[in-house]
Amino acid sequence: MFLHLKTAGRLQGGQAEIHLDFHFK
């Protein structure tokens, strides 16, 4: 699930990926 969210964040631009990563950690 984490990998899927990371991929979605990357598709949105990159900032979302960092935000998701921060949220999960």
N, C-alpha and C positions, 0 to 999 in steps of 0.2 A: 504493500500500500504506500509506503514511504517513497519507493522508487517511482511509482505512478504519479504521485503528487509532485515530485521533483521534476519529472518530465513535463508535466503540465505547466509548471512554473517557468521552465526553460522556453516553452513555446510562447508564453505570454511576454517574455522579454528578459528575464534574468533576475530582476528585482523581486519578483514573486517567489523565485526559488530560494533566495536568501531569506525572505520573510518566513517561508514555510519551514526552512531548516532551523531558523531561530525559534520558531514556535514549537517545533518538535523537541528541541534540545532544552 
